[in-house]
Amino acid sequence: MSFILAIDQGTTSSRAIVFDAQMRPVATAQEEFEQLFPASGWVEHRADDIWQTVLRTCQSALKKARLSAAELAGIGITNQRETTLLWDRETGHALHNAIVWQDRRTSDMCEALKAKGFEATVRQTTGLLLDPYFSGTKLAWLLDNVEGARAKAESGALAFGTVDSWLLWKLTGGKAHATDATNAARTLLYDIREGCWSRKMCEMLDIPQSLLPEVKDCAADFGTCELFGAPVPILGIAGDQQAATIGQGCFAPGMMKSTYGTGCFALLNTGAELVLSDNRLLTTIAYQLDGKVTYALEGSIFVAGAVVQWLRDGLHLINEARDTQRLAETAEEGVVLVPAFTGLGAPYWDANCRGAAFGLTRGTGPREMARAALEAVGYQTRDLLEAMRADWTGAADTALRVDGGMTASDWTMQFLADITGAQVDRPLILESTAVGAAWLAGQRAGFYPDQSGFADMWQLDRSFTPAMDSEEREAKYARWKRAVAAAQAF
């Protein structure tokens, strides 16, 4: 029993990775699933697609590793956050497709709550903002729009969960309805100061508390899975961005990581200090271990890797994601792309903004669009860093630890360092989310090192240092800010 199975359930695919006792990945399986767009600004996943892809990838990873379930010491789960599910406790069937974190259908609900003066209370209680991004308004929408859902919820027949809770329910055969503090903190329903579900927030959104899962530490005894041939304890859960923070070894206040997946999410560890942002960043829980909460400032960008997917699947300008670097290297400068396909996240929080491109000429082609797409990721990260530096003095000189699929591009990482003026450190293992989930489970199982020992294991692949002169950097960033303002004004 010296292996850990890490489940990394993301926005566009599910992965399972088997790690050995030295935290080395020994087998991986991954499977994409369909994205559903039933209306403008709406994004859904079939609940069963999420579950079946997780089940199959777990089975496949174990088969590739030539392991039986009896050789697993535990399972760790990391998941796309805020994506919302509602299911029947008796049948285990979801009442509706999962409403994805990118979904904007509750924009009007959020605006109405703002107009009633609720946002200050939301911010003080949850550290979040009133935005469709979070789970609470999605759950309220489900209760109000799925026939019979509210009556069933009030009778105790239904269960709510983010993706981690849904997977935990399915993996344990309906025996465990729980979540961890990092996922609970993204629902609009959790008091991050008191460490419990907020009656006030539930009343604001008219959500019965009987729907809500039990909240535990990130490393805890969540239940037992008996689906793979032998009982395996589920010992770790964290939302994907918090799992990446853990996987990057960002345990000290002032350390920062930025993950480039479908979206981009930067977390700055503020330790035991709960810092409320004056620049529309989020205050959230970085992790909770042994009952002790560590807080973070977070900046959320809705579209990062998704813009490359759009180039591939929407515009058919590339065949593979890695084609973007080759194109960008030979492109002319001048095009600025604001990829607000599902609104703008931090620090703008403009749910109604949509994407726009500026500086187009007759010479604009796939190369220029690829370059603009990659540069947009750097510009958006600069937005987040500017806000963090303004909010907290501990962010002044921090290096940026990066992970996620886009970080494989040297060109993109160099532009990121150039436009932010910060050192960018890429680790040897890019998929920090799965590493974080594995460490939580393995540490709970007793054979992975403690925080200090784990942080010492972090290995650098390459550092990128700023090479652009400050005058050019500021001119480019000013052009980006003008493009964002124009897109918002449209």
N, C-alpha and C positions, 0 to 999 in steps of 0.2 A: 504494500500500500504506500508506494512512494511516488505516485504520479497525481497530478491535478488536471482536471478537465475545466477549461475556461470557456464559457459561452459568451460570445460578443455579438449581441443582437443589434444591428445597426439599421439605419433608415432605408438603405437600398439592398442590404444583404444580411445574411446570418452566417456567422463563422463559429467554428469550434476548434480549439487548439489544446493539444495535450502537452503539458509541461512536465519535465522530470524533476528530480529532487534538487538539482542545481539550477532550477528555473530556466532550463533551456527548452525551447519548443521542439518537440519530436515529431509531431504530425499535425496537419492543418486541413480542414475542409471548409469550403465556402460555397454559398448558393445565393444567387440574387432572386428577388421576387418582384412582382408587378407593383408599380405605383399607379394609384387610381386618382383621377382628377375629375370628379363628378360635376364641378362647377368652377367658375373663375375664383381662384384663391383658395379652393378647397383641395385638401390632400388626404387620402385615406389608404389604409392597408387592410387586406382581408385578415382577420384575426387568425384564421386557420393557416394562412400562408406563413405568418410569423411562427406559429407553433410547429408546423410540419417541416419548415426549413431548419429550425433549430434541432428538431428530433433527428432528421436525416443527417445533418452535419455532425452531430454528436456520434451517431452510429458510424459514420464514415471515418471520422478522426480516430476513433478507437480501433477500427479495422485496419487503418493505415499504420497505426502504432503497434499493431499486433498485441493489443492488450485486452484483458477482460475487465469488466467493471469491478471485480474483486481486487484489482490492483490499484484502484483509485482511492486516494485518501480523502478526496472531497471534490466538490464542484463550486466554482465561482461564476457569478453572473454579472455582466455589465450590459447596459442597454441604452438604446435611444431614449432620451428623457422626454417628459411631458406628453408623449403620445398616450392617448386615453382609451381605455376599454371598459366596458360594462357587461357583466355576464350573469347568467342564472346560476345560483349556488347549487341547485339540485342537478341540473343537466350539464353544467359546465360550458354551455354554449353562449357565445357572445351575442348580444342583442343587435349589434350593428357593427359595421366595419370599424376598425380602430381609427380614431381621428388623430392625424399625425401632427407633431409639434409645429410643422410649417403652416398648418391650416389657419386661415384667417376668417372663418365664417362667423366668429363671435365678435367681430370688430364693433358692430353697433351696440352689442351688450356692454362691451368695455367702455365705450363712449358714454353710454347712459349712466353707468356706475360712476364714472369720472364726474359727470354733470351733477350727480347727487353728493359729490364731495367725499367719496370713499377712498380715493387713491392714497391720501396721507396715512390713513389707518392701515391700508394694505401694506404700504412701504414699511411702516413701523413694526408691524406684526410679522410679515413674511419676508421682508427684504426685497420683494419683487415689485413690479409695476403692473398696473391694470392693462394687460395686453393679451390678445388671443393666443399668444405663444404658450401660455401656461395651461395646466390641466383643468383648473377649476371651472372656467367658463365653458370648456368643452364638455365636461361632465354635466353641467347645468343644461347645455343644449341637448344632450342625449336624453336627459330626464323629461325635457319639455317637448321633444320632437319624435321620440320612438313611442309608438302606441303602447299604452299600458305600463310604460317604464316607471313613471313616478309612483303609481299605486303599488307596484311590486316592490319598489325601493322602500317605500314607507312601511311595508309589511315585513321587511327584512329578507326578502327573497333574492336580492341582487347583491353583487359585489363589484366594487370599483377597483381599478388598479392601473398603474402605469405598466409598461411592458414587463418589468421585472416581476411584478406581482402576478401578472397573467402567466408568465413562464413558471413561476414557483408553484402556482395552483396546478398547472398541467403536469409538471414534473413530479409533484407529490400526490397526484390523483385526487386533488381537491381537499387535501388534509391541512394545507398551510395557506392562510391568507395573510401575508405580511409584506413589508417593504423595509427599506433601510432609510436612515435619516436624510441621505443625499437626495434620494428620489422624492421622499415626502416633502422636502424643502422646495420642490419645483411645482407644487400643485396649486398654490394660492390658498391652501387650506391649513398650512402648518405654521405654528408659532415657533420661529427659530430661536427666540430668546428662552422660552419656557420648555421647549423640547416636547411639544404635544400638539395634537390636532386642536385647532382654534374653533371654539364654539361660535365666536363672533364672525369669522370668515364663512363658516358653514351657513349661518343664518343669512349673511349678506347674499349668498348665492343660492339659498334655499336647497341645501344639500343635506339629506339625513345622515347623521354620523354613523349609523349602522352599516353604511356602505363601505366604510374606510378600513384599510388593513392595519394590522398591528405594526408599529414602528420599532425597529431594532438597530443596533450598531451595524456598521458595515461588515465587521467580522463577527459572526454570531451563528448560533444553531438555528437554521431556518427550516429544517425539515429533512426528509429522506426521500431520495429518488430510487424507485425499484424497477425502472423501465429498461435497464440495460443488462439484466441478468444477475445482478447482485445489488444489495442495498448500498447506496452511496450518500453520505451526508452532504447537504448543501450548506456551505460554511461562509460564503462571502457574497455580498451584493453591493454594487455602487453604480450610480448613473455614469454614463460613458465618460463625461468630461472630468468628473471626480476620480474615476478609475484611472484616467490618463494622468491626472495630477499625482496620484499615488504611484503609478507606474514610472513616472519621471523622477521619483524620489524627492518631490517638492514638499518636504516636511517642515522646513524652516520658514518663519515669517520673512517675507520679501522675495521668496522664490516664486517663479512664474512659469507657466507652461501655456502653449497655444497649440491646439489640435486642429489639423486641416483635413476634415473629412467632407461629408456633404455640406456642412456648414463649418464655421470656424469659431472656436470658443477658447477664450483666454481666461485663465484663472490665476489670481495673485493671492498667495497665502498671506493672511493677516493675523494668523495665530488665534489666540483667545479673544482678540479685539474684534468686535462687531463694528465694521466701518460702514456707515450709511453714506451712499454716494451723493455728491452734489452735482454730478455730471451724468446722471441717468444710467449708471451702471447698476448691476444687481449685487445685492449682498446675499450670500448663500452659504451653505455648509460645505466645506471642502471634504471633510470626512468626520466620522464619529467612531472612536475606538475606546473601548473600556469605559464607556459612558461619558467620555470627554469630547466636547465639540471643538473643532478647529474651523474657523470661518475663512471666507475668501471674498474678494471682489471679482466679479465676472463680467466680461463683455461678450455678447453673443452676436455673431454674424450669421445670418440665415443661409447665405449662398457663398460657398467657397468651391469645394470640389464639384458641387452641383452645376457650376457654370461650365466646367469642362465636360460634364455629362451632357449639358445642353448643346455645346459645340458638336459633340459626337452624335447624339440621338435626335436633337431638334433641328440643327442646321446641316448636319452631315458633312461638316468641314474636316473632320478627322476620323480616323478608324479606331484609334486607341488613345487613351488619355496621355500616354507618354509622347505622342506626336506633337503636343503643344509646345514642349521645350524646343524641339527642332525648328518649328515654325517661328517661335518667338525670337530665337537667336538671330534670324535673318530679316526680321520685320522692320519697317519704318516706324518711327515714333509718331505720336500725335493723336491716336484714337484713345478716348477714355470711355470705358464701359462701366455703368452703374448697374450691377446685377440685382436689382430690387424686384426679382420675379415674384416674391411673396411678401413684399414690403421690406422696410429697412429695420434692422435690429439696432443694437446699441451703437452710438449714443443717441440715435435719432428717434427710434421707436415710432416710425411712421408706417402704420399698417396699410395705408392706402397708396403709398408710393409704388410705382412700377418701374421696371427696368428701362434704361435709355442708353444710347450710344451717341457720342459727340466727336466731332472732328473727322467725319467720314468724307472721303474724296473718291474720285473715279479710280484711284490707285489702291483703295482699300480692298483687301482680300482676306483669305483664310489666315495668312501670317499675321496681319495686323489685328485681326479679331482674337487670335490666340494670345498675342502679346497683351492686348488690353484685358483679356480675361484673367491672365496670371497677375498682371499689375494690380487689378482690382482687389485681389486678396491682400496684397501688401498695403494698399491705401487704407483698406478697412481696418487692418491690424493697427496701423498708425493712429486711426481714430480712437481705438480702444486704449492704446498706450498713452495717448495725450490725456484721456479722461482719468486713467489710473494715476498718472503722475500728479494730476491736479487734486485728486481725492486723498492721496495718502503719501506721505513723505518717504515711506519705505519702498516706493516703486521707482525712485529717482534713477538709480543706476543699475537696475536689475538686468541680467541677461535673459534671453528668451529661449527656453527649452521647447523644441518643436517636435511634433509627431504627426502621424497620419499619412495617408497616401501621397498627398501633394508634396510632402517634404523630400521625396526622392528626387525631385527636380532641383539640380544645383542652381540653375538660372533663376528659378522662383525664389529660392532661399537667399541668393545674393541680392536680388531686388528687395526682398523683405528687410535685410540688414541695411541696405542703402537708404530706403525710404523712411525707416524708423529711426535710423541712427543708433541702433542697439546691436549688441552682439547676439548672433543667433547660433545656438548649439543644437546640433542634430545628433541624437543618440545612435548607438549601434543597432538597437532594436527599435524600429519605427512604430510598431503597433503597441503603444504603451497602454492602451485601454485593456487589452487582454492580459498584459503583464500585471497590471494593477489588480484585476479580478483574481488572477491566479495567486498573487501574493496574499491577498486577503484570506483566501481559502486555505492556502498552505501554511500561513502563519497561525491561523486558527487550529489547523490540524497538528501543529507543533513541530514541523520540520523545516519551515522557512525562517530566515532570521528576523529579528525585530526591526523597528523603523531605522535605527542607526545602521545596523548591519546591511539592511536592504539598500539604503541610500548609498552606501559605500560600493555597492555592486554596479551602480550606474556607470555606463561606459560611453564615452564620446566617440562618434564617428568623424564629425568634422565641425569646425567652427567657421562661421561666416562673419567677417567684420566689415563695417561700413567703408565703402571705397568711393562713394559719390560725394562731391564737394557740397557744402551746406547750401550754397546759393542755388544750385541745380535742384537739390532735394526740396527746398522750400518752394521753388517755382512749380515743380511738379505737383506738390501737395496742394498748393493754392488752386491749381487747375482742377484737381480732383474735387476740392470743396465747392468750386463753382459748378461743376457738373452735378454734384449731389443737390445743390440748391435748385438748379434748373429742373432736375427730375422731380423734386418735391413740388415745384411750382406748376408742373404740367397738369 
